Amino acid sequence: QVQLVESGGGKVQAGGSLRLSCVASKSIPSIASMGWYRQAPGRQRELVADVSSGGDRNYADSVKGRFTISGDHAKRTVFLQMNSLKPEDTAVYYCRSTTTFLYEYWGQGTQVTVSS
């Protein structure tokens, strides 16, 4: 069973930066994408950014220009560089990977807290 392990969360003041990392425990067959979602208290989980196996990047409007996703599917890694953080970015951030067979894997999440 593939496990996704996130790291890099923490507490930061508004305007600060954090870098999230996600590593898959082993190779993911027929990988289609890797990306990041987040869930704030009382809200639904939402897409932050993802990158396809072809290199196409997709960002939520709320993070465009501030967050950058990068990764190497062959190395089973994906990163999220988060700059100019805002209090509304506070959430648990989850790593997700999908396959061409529409199977998905999720990490356990890492907390990001941005104080004003």
C-alpha positions, 0 to 999 in steps of 0.5 A: 500500500502506498503511503503519502507522508507530508512535512513542513507545516507549522506556525508562521506570521502573516506575510511569512513563508512555508514549504510543504513536502510530500513523499510517496513510500513507493512508486505509484503505478500509472500516476496521473497527478500529485497535488495539495488540498486543504481543509479549514475548520468547518469548511470542505476540503478544497484544491490548492494546487496540483501538477499532472504527469505531463507537467501541467499545473493548476492552482486555486484562484486564492493562491495564484501568485503566492504558492508554487507547486513543484515535484518529480513523479519519478521521485515520488515527491511534490512540494508546495512553496507558500509565500505571502501567507495570510490568516485565511490560509490556515488549514490542514494541508493534505497531499493527494496522488491520483492514477490513470485508473482513477485511484487516489491516495491521501496523506494524513495532513500537516497543519499550517497556522498563519497568525495576523 
